[in-house]
Amino acid sequence: MPRSEGKVSKKTGRARIGVVPKGVDLAQIRGRIDAIDERLQELLNERARLAQAVGISKSAAGRVVDYYRPEREAEVLRRALARNSGPLRDEEIVRLFREIMSACLAQQEPLKVAFLGPEGTFCQAAVLKQFGHSVRALPLPTIDEVFREVEAAIADFGVVPIENSSEGTVNHTLDSFLGSPLKICGEVELRINHHLLGRMRSLADVRRVCAHPQALAQCRGWLDEHLPQVERVPVSSNAEGARRARDERDSAAVASRAAAEIYGLEVLASDIEDRPDNTTRFLVIGRKLFGASGADRTTLLVSGSGTDDSGALFRLLEPLAAHRVNMTRIESRPSRRRKWDYVFFIDVEGHVTDPPVAKALAALEKRCTVFKVLGSYPRAVL
């Protein structure tokens, strides 16, 4: 087939996709690509064999969860980002390396990861972003059940939402830590794009919108403008809203494109979230603490002498300032011990083994009636 000389776009100044510039030997380029693919495959299998050898050297009878090291994976991803010179975007580099590590880890058996389901939720997307597709994802109906499955070792890890950049904290997740021995092993930040889904042909046919309360709140402005008279029905998850939109003729849902595919719905309107930077942070929960990755966060559960004691909160925070440990977040929740008694959830930069953090926490613990390190874990890479 004859080659086109190739035309240059006036907008971008680059050759149009699918058009071969004059003088380029397309067959030669394809040959080089094939050779690179062959070498890539050899290297991927070599990496898999080395990963397998690491697992065998640790414990021949060990489970896959015993070999998973989030701090090691975070280091690999950060190095990949540091040496990326394009043209692949940083997000693509991270996704590719995550999938490579996921496939290598799953050679014997996949990790079992519980998440707040059902299928098609953003929580499931967070699981895949953090662990790759070579895992067994277990959808569960409540945050409590995610905690229980991990506590019972039925699941190796769990993924639960903790806060949204627009609507704040998911209190149910915080409260679940009060009586749980689980630790935070990682965090995932996921850009949230909401879409209006349904089986109807136009917005005029929508009589109700079903979604998780957080999703409804994140799209409040758009709904006020475009569907002001439509009933808003809070449900347990966006995927549950999509199921109702599939089964109820007049119902639409606020959910992801993945939910549209799973439940056979049309996208009636795209990107209806009110803020363009709408992001949800998820926590990875497991049964033990891990080592430092070099760019970590530590989450604490603490309580002082009581709200009737003047300066109690100041005394809890003073050791952090004294040792120059940066606090990035603080939330208070009822302690469930007695009325008007509160505990504080505090995020600080650094790992518990970092000398400034270790010194600050040693001083802080002496001032607390409740002191618990919920986790020291790698900060989200992207």
C-alpha positions as CSV (number, residue, x, y, z in Angstrom):
1,M,0.0,0.0,0.0
2,P,1.5,3.4,-0.9
3,R,2.6,5.7,1.8
4,S,1.2,9.2,2.2
5,E,3.6,12.0,2.4
6,G,2.1,13.1,5.7
7,K,0.4,16.4,6.4
8,V,1.1,18.6,9.4
9,S,-1.7,19.9,11.6
10,K,-1.9,23.7,11.6
11,K,-3.0,23.6,15.2
12,T,-0.3,21.4,16.7
13,G,2.5,21.5,14.1
14,R,2.7,17.7,14.3
15,A,2.1,15.0,11.8
16,R,-1.4,13.6,11.9
17,I,-1.8,10.2,13.5
18,G,-1.9,7.4,10.9
19,V,0.0,9.4,8.3
20,V,3.6,8.4,7.6
21,P,5.9,11.3,6.9
22,K,7.8,11.2,3.6
23,G,11.0,9.2,3.7
24,V,10.1,7.1,6.8
25,D,10.5,3.3,6.3
26,L,7.4,2.0,8.1
27,A,8.4,-1.6,7.8
28,Q,11.7,-0.8,9.5
29,I,10.0,0.9,12.4
30,R,7.6,-2.0,12.9
31,G,10.5,-4.3,12.9
32,R,12.2,-2.4,15.6
33,I,9.0,-2.3,17.6
34,D,8.7,-6.1,17.3
35,A,12.3,-6.5,18.5
36,I,11.6,-4.2,21.5
37,D,8.4,-6.2,22.3
38,E,10.4,-9.4,22.3
39,R,13.0,-8.0,24.6
40,L,10.4,-6.5,26.9
41,Q,8.7,-9.9,27.2
42,E,12.1,-11.6,28.1
43,L,12.8,-8.9,30.7
44,L,9.3,-9.2,32.2
45,N,9.6,-12.9,32.6
46,E,13.1,-12.5,34.1
47,R,11.6,-10.0,36.6
48,A,8.9,-12.5,37.5
49,R,11.4,-15.3,38.1
50,L,13.4,-13.0,40.4
51,A,10.2,-12.0,42.3
52,Q,9.4,-15.7,42.7
53,A,12.9,-16.3,44.0
54,V,12.4,-13.6,46.6
55,G,9.2,-15.3,47.9
56,I,10.8,-18.7,48.0
57,S,13.8,-17.4,49.9
58,K,11.6,-15.8,52.6
59,S,9.4,-18.8,53.3
60,A,8.5,-21.8,51.1
61,A,5.2,-22.2,53.0
62,G,4.4,-18.5,53.2
63,R,1.3,-16.9,51.8
64,V,1.4,-14.1,49.2
65,V,0.4,-11.5,51.8
66,D,3.7,-12.3,53.6
67,Y,5.7,-11.1,50.5
68,Y,3.7,-7.9,49.9
69,R,5.7,-4.8,50.8
70,P,4.0,-1.5,50.1
71,E,7.1,0.5,51.1
72,R,9.1,-1.4,48.5
73,E,6.4,-0.8,45.8
74,A,6.3,2.9,46.6
75,E,10.1,3.1,46.2
76,V,9.9,1.4,42.8
77,L,7.2,3.7,41.6
78,R,9.0,6.9,42.7
79,R,12.2,5.8,40.9
80,A,10.2,5.1,37.8
81,L,8.7,8.6,38.0
82,A,12.1,10.2,38.6
83,R,13.6,8.7,35.4
84,N,10.6,9.2,33.2
85,S,11.5,11.5,30.3
86,G,8.4,10.8,28.2
87,P,6.6,10.7,26.0
88,L,4.6,8.5,28.3
89,R,2.8,10.5,31.0
90,D,3.7,9.9,34.7
91,E,0.3,8.4,35.3
92,E,0.8,5.8,32.5
93,I,4.3,4.9,33.9
94,V,2.9,4.4,37.4
95,R,0.0,2.3,36.0
96,L,2.3,0.1,33.9
97,F,4.7,-0.6,36.7
98,R,1.9,-1.2,39.2
99,E,0.5,-3.9,36.8
100,I,3.9,-5.5,36.4
101,M,4.4,-5.7,40.2
102,S,0.8,-7.0,40.6
103,A,1.4,-9.8,38.0
104,C,4.7,-10.8,39.5
105,L,3.3,-11.0,43.1
106,A,0.3,-13.1,42.0
107,Q,2.3,-15.9,40.4
108,Q,1.4,-18.3,43.2
109,E,-2.0,-16.9,44.2
110,P,-3.6,-13.4,44.0
111,L,-3.9,-11.1,47.0
112,K,-7.5,-10.9,48.3
113,V,-8.6,-7.3,48.8
114,A,-11.9,-6.4,50.3
115,F,-13.6,-3.1,49.4
116,L,-16.8,-1.2,49.9
117,G,-18.9,-2.6,47.1
118,P,-20.7,-3.5,45.1
119,E,-18.8,-3.7,41.8
120,G,-18.6,-0.5,39.9
121,T,-17.8,1.8,42.9
122,F,-14.9,4.2,43.1
123,C,-13.6,2.1,45.9
124,Q,-13.1,-0.8,43.5
125,A,-11.2,1.6,41.2
126,A,-9.0,2.5,44.2
127,V,-8.3,-1.2,44.7
128,L,-7.1,-1.6,41.1
129,K,-5.1,1.6,41.2
130,Q,-3.3,0.5,44.4
131,F,-2.9,-3.3,43.7
132,G,-3.3,-3.7,40.0
133,H,-5.6,-6.1,38.2
134,S,-3.9,-9.3,39.4
135,V,-5.8,-9.4,42.7
136,R,-9.0,-10.9,43.8
137,A,-11.3,-8.0,44.7
138,L,-14.0,-8.8,47.2
139,P,-17.0,-6.4,47.2
140,L,-18.7,-6.0,50.6
141,P,-21.8,-4.1,51.5
142,T,-20.5,-2.0,54.5
143,I,-17.3,-0.5,55.8
144,D,-17.8,-2.6,59.0
145,E,-17.7,-5.8,57.0
146,V,-14.5,-4.8,55.2
147,F,-12.9,-4.4,58.6
148,R,-14.2,-7.7,59.8
149,E,-13.0,-9.6,56.7
150,V,-9.5,-8.3,57.1
151,E,-9.5,-8.9,60.9
152,A,-10.5,-12.5,60.3
153,A,-7.8,-12.9,57.6
154,I,-10.4,-13.9,55.0
155,A,-9.1,-10.9,53.1
156,D,-5.4,-9.9,53.1
157,F,-6.2,-6.2,52.9
158,G,-9.1,-3.8,52.7
159,V,-9.7,-0.5,50.9
160,V,-12.1,2.0,52.5
161,P,-12.8,5.7,51.8
162,I,-11.6,8.2,54.4
163,E,-12.1,11.7,53.0
164,N,-13.2,13.7,50.0
165,S,-11.6,17.0,49.0
166,S,-15.0,18.7,48.7
167,E,-17.2,17.0,51.3
168,G,-14.7,16.1,54.1
169,T,-14.3,13.1,56.3
170,V,-16.1,9.7,56.1
171,N,-16.8,9.4,59.8
172,H,-17.9,5.8,59.6
173,T,-14.3,4.8,58.6
174,L,-12.8,6.8,61.5
175,D,-15.2,5.2,64.0
176,S,-14.3,1.7,62.8
177,F,-10.8,2.2,64.0
178,L,-11.9,2.8,67.6
179,G,-12.5,-0.9,68.3
180,S,-10.3,-2.5,65.6
181,P,-6.7,-3.9,65.8
182,L,-6.1,-3.2,62.1
183,K,-3.4,-0.9,60.8
184,I,-3.3,1.5,57.9
185,C,-0.8,0.2,55.3
186,G,-1.3,2.7,52.5
187,E,-3.4,5.4,50.9
188,V,-4.8,6.0,47.5
189,E,-5.9,9.3,46.0
190,L,-8.4,8.9,43.2
191,R,-9.7,11.7,41.0
192,I,-13.5,11.4,41.0
193,N,-15.5,12.0,37.8
194,H,-19.3,11.7,38.3
195,H,-21.7,11.0,35.5
196,L,-25.4,10.9,35.3
197,L,-26.5,7.5,34.1
198,G,-29.9,6.1,33.1
199,R,-32.0,4.2,30.5
200,M,-34.0,7.2,29.5
201,R,-33.3,9.3,26.4
202,S,-33.1,12.8,28.0
203,L,-32.9,14.7,31.3
204,A,-36.6,15.6,30.9
205,D,-37.5,11.9,31.6
206,V,-35.6,11.8,34.9
207,R,-37.9,11.7,38.0
208,R,-35.4,10.7,40.7
209,V,-31.6,10.5,41.1
210,C,-30.1,7.8,43.2
211,A,-26.5,8.0,44.6
212,H,-24.4,7.8,47.7
213,P,-25.0,10.9,49.9
214,Q,-21.4,12.0,49.3
215,A,-21.9,11.8,45.5
216,L,-25.1,13.8,45.7
217,A,-23.3,16.4,47.7
218,Q,-20.4,16.6,45.3
219,C,-22.8,17.3,42.4
220,R,-25.2,19.5,44.3
221,G,-24.6,22.6,42.1
222,W,-25.1,20.7,38.8
223,L,-28.2,19.0,40.1
224,D,-29.6,22.3,41.3
225,E,-29.1,23.9,37.9
226,H,-30.2,21.0,35.6
227,L,-32.6,18.9,37.6
228,P,-33.9,21.3,40.3
229,Q,-37.3,19.5,40.7
230,V,-36.0,16.0,40.7
231,E,-36.1,13.9,43.9
232,R,-32.6,13.0,45.2
233,V,-32.5,9.5,46.8
234,P,-29.5,8.6,49.0
235,V,-28.5,5.0,48.7
236,S,-25.7,2.8,50.2
237,S,-23.4,3.2,47.2
238,N,-23.2,4.7,43.7
239,A,-23.3,1.2,42.3
240,E,-26.5,0.6,44.2
241,G,-27.9,3.8,42.5
242,A,-26.8,2.4,39.1
243,R,-28.6,-0.9,39.9
244,R,-31.8,1.1,40.7
245,A,-31.4,3.1,37.5
246,R,-31.2,-0.2,35.6
247,D,-34.3,-1.6,37.2
248,E,-36.5,1.5,37.6
249,R,-37.6,3.2,34.5
250,D,-37.7,6.8,35.9
251,S,-34.6,6.6,38.0
252,A,-31.1,7.9,37.1
253,A,-27.9,7.5,39.0
254,V,-24.7,9.4,39.8
255,A,-21.9,7.0,39.2
256,S,-18.8,6.1,37.2
257,R,-18.4,5.1,33.6
258,A,-17.5,1.6,34.9
259,A,-20.9,1.4,36.5
260,A,-22.5,2.4,33.2
261,E,-20.8,-0.5,31.5
262,I,-21.6,-3.0,34.3
263,Y,-25.2,-2.1,34.6
264,G,-25.9,-1.4,30.9
265,L,-26.8,2.3,31.3
266,E,-26.4,5.3,29.0
267,V,-24.3,8.3,30.0
268,L,-26.8,11.2,30.1
269,A,-24.3,13.8,31.3
270,S,-20.6,13.7,31.9
271,D,-18.3,15.2,34.6
272,I,-21.1,16.7,36.7
273,E,-19.1,17.1,39.8
274,D,-19.0,20.7,41.1
275,R,-15.3,21.0,41.5
276,P,-12.8,20.0,38.8
277,D,-10.3,18.8,41.4
278,N,-12.8,16.5,43.2
279,T,-10.6,13.8,44.8
280,T,-11.3,11.0,47.3
281,R,-8.6,9.6,49.6
282,F,-8.9,5.9,50.4
283,L,-7.0,3.9,53.1
284,V,-5.5,0.5,52.7
285,I,-6.0,-1.5,55.9
286,G,-4.2,-4.6,57.0
287,R,-3.0,-6.5,60.0
288,K,0.5,-5.1,60.6
289,L,2.8,-2.1,60.2
290,F,5.4,-1.9,57.5
291,G,8.8,-0.3,57.1
292,A,9.6,3.2,55.9
293,S,9.6,4.1,52.2
294,G,11.2,7.5,52.5
295,A,8.1,9.5,51.9
296,D,5.5,8.4,54.5
297,R,2.6,9.5,56.6
298,T,1.7,8.4,60.1
299,T,-1.9,8.4,61.5
300,L,-2.5,8.5,65.3
301,L,-5.4,8.0,67.6
302,V,-5.0,10.0,70.8
303,S,-6.9,11.5,73.7
304,G,-5.9,13.7,76.5
305,S,-7.4,14.3,80.0
306,G,-10.8,15.6,78.8
307,T,-12.6,18.6,77.2
308,D,-13.0,20.2,80.7
309,D,-9.3,20.5,81.1
310,S,-8.0,23.8,79.8
311,G,-5.2,23.5,77.3
312,A,-5.6,19.7,76.9
313,L,-5.4,19.8,73.1
314,F,-2.5,22.2,73.1
315,R,-0.5,19.8,75.3
316,L,-1.2,17.0,72.8
317,L,0.0,19.0,69.9
318,E,3.0,20.7,71.5
319,P,5.4,17.7,71.2
320,L,4.8,17.7,67.4
321,A,5.8,21.4,67.1
322,A,8.7,21.0,69.5
323,H,10.2,18.3,67.3
324,R,9.3,20.0,64.0
325,V,6.9,17.3,62.9
326,N,4.3,18.6,60.4
327,M,0.7,17.8,61.2
328,T,-1.4,17.6,58.0
329,R,-4.8,16.7,59.5
330,I,-6.8,16.5,62.7
331,E,-10.3,15.2,63.3
332,S,-12.2,14.7,66.6
333,R,-14.8,11.9,67.1
334,P,-16.8,10.8,70.2
335,S,-14.7,8.3,72.2
336,R,-17.7,6.0,73.0
337,R,-16.5,5.7,76.5
338,R,-18.6,8.4,78.1
339,K,-20.6,11.4,76.9
340,W,-18.8,14.5,75.7
341,D,-15.5,12.6,75.7
342,Y,-13.5,12.8,72.4
343,V,-10.6,11.2,70.7
344,F,-8.4,12.8,68.0
345,F,-7.3,11.3,64.7
346,I,-4.0,13.0,63.7
347,D,-2.0,12.7,60.4
348,V,1.7,13.7,60.5
349,E,4.4,13.6,57.9
350,G,7.1,10.9,58.4
351,H,7.4,7.3,59.6
352,V,7.4,6.2,63.2
353,T,11.0,5.1,62.7
354,D,12.1,8.6,61.6
355,P,14.1,10.1,64.6
356,P,12.0,13.4,64.8
357,V,8.7,11.5,64.6
358,A,9.9,8.9,67.1
359,K,10.9,11.5,69.6
360,A,7.7,13.5,69.2
361,L,5.6,10.4,69.7
362,A,7.5,9.3,72.8
363,A,6.8,12.7,74.3
364,L,3.2,12.7,73.1
365,E,2.4,9.3,74.5
366,K,3.3,10.4,78.0
367,R,0.6,13.1,77.8
368,C,-2.2,10.8,76.5
369,T,-4.9,8.7,78.2
370,V,-5.3,7.0,74.8
371,F,-2.4,6.6,72.4
372,K,-2.4,4.4,69.3
373,V,-0.4,4.4,66.1
374,L,-2.9,3.4,63.5
375,G,-0.4,3.2,60.7
376,S,2.9,4.5,59.2
377,Y,2.6,4.1,55.4
378,P,3.8,5.4,52.0
379,R,2.1,8.6,50.9
380,A,0.1,8.3,47.7
381,V,2.5,8.4,44.7
382,L,0.1,10.0,42.3
